[in-house]
């Protein structure tokens, strides 16, 4: 498409107007919005760390409870039979391994 002489003369001014309005939009709208998003991101990150910390504490509590139950079960089997808890545990692990293979 061939531009006429008037369009060629006005094209640089049109380009300058569009560039200036884009720059004004970036500095007045997008830049402050960037700071707002940055603040929201840091808040979200702090909340995520708190939730992960709580989850980790709950998980450790469950593991400690399982260890306590295992110790109780091992001591009960140790008292009920002459086999020590570690021997019973190792034989149970061997049986489970054989079932898997």
Secondary structure in CASP SS format (residue, H / E / C, confidence):
PFRMAT SS
TARGET T0000
AUTHOR 0000-0000-0000
METHOD secondary structure of the structure
MODEL  1
X C 1.00
X C 1.00
X C 1.00
X C 1.00
X H 1.00
X H 1.00
X H 1.00
X H 1.00
X H 1.00
X H 1.00
X H 1.00
X H 1.00
X H 1.00
X H 1.00
X H 1.00
X H 1.00
X H 1.00
X H 1.00
X H 1.00
X H 1.00
X H 1.00
X H 1.00
X H 1.00
X H 1.00
X H 1.00
X H 1.00
X H 1.00
X H 1.00
X H 1.00
X H 1.00
X H 1.00
X H 1.00
X H 1.00
X H 1.00
X H 1.00
X H 1.00
X H 1.00
X H 1.00
X H 1.00
X H 1.00
X H 1.00
X H 1.00
X H 1.00
X H 1.00
X H 1.00
X H 1.00
X H 1.00
X H 1.00
X H 1.00
X H 1.00
X H 1.00
X H 1.00
X H 1.00
X H 1.00
X H 1.00
X H 1.00
X H 1.00
X H 1.00
X H 1.00
X H 1.00
X H 1.00
X H 1.00
X H 1.00
X H 1.00
X H 1.00
X H 1.00
X H 1.00
X H 1.00
X H 1.00
X H 1.00
X H 1.00
X H 1.00
X H 1.00
X H 1.00
X H 1.00
X H 1.00
X H 1.00
X H 1.00
X H 1.00
X H 1.00
X C 1.00
X C 1.00
X C 1.00
X C 1.00
X H 1.00
X H 1.00
X H 1.00
X H 1.00
X H 1.00
X H 1.00
X H 1.00
X H 1.00
X H 1.00
X H 1.00
X H 1.00
X H 1.00
X H 1.00
X H 1.00
X H 1.00
X H 1.00
X C 1.00
END
